[in-house]
Amino acid sequence: MTNLNVDEYIYQLEKILEVLPKKDRDNHVMEVRDHLLQSINDGSTEEHVLKNFLSPEELGTEIIAEYNKLYGDSSKEKSQLKQKKVGGKVVKTLIILLTVLIILLFVSITLFIANKTDTPTDTNGNIEYEEHRK
């Protein structure tokens, strides 16, 4: 391994882990940084710590492999859940639309029936008007 310092090591690791979701990538990088800094704080030199640590490429490859092993199939599950959610939203929307249509139909029928029962009073063929005087 070339002469890296902790910041350069972390930078390279972050670049390798860009394929992971940001939250997971940040968690791994923070854990590795803490481990390296803790080893240096315990009395080891930065050079010694990095020399005895996996290279950023090796560690990144292991982290990605482990991530894929744990979560590789979850992308299928997530897409299935997403499809179920979308399907559920469509069903809810259709139910709401049908409910609104049924209510409108009921109101229309009620008004139609109410107009049929309004029969004009028989005035023996005479049209009567009410006068409004001021």
Secondary structure by P-SEA (a helix, b strand, c coil): cccccaaaaaaaaaaaaccccaaaaaaaaaaaaaaaaaaaaacccaaaaaaacccaaaaaaaaaaaaaaaccaaaaaaaaaaaaaaaaaaaaaaaaaaaaaaaaaaaaaaaaaaaaaccccccccbbbbbbbcc
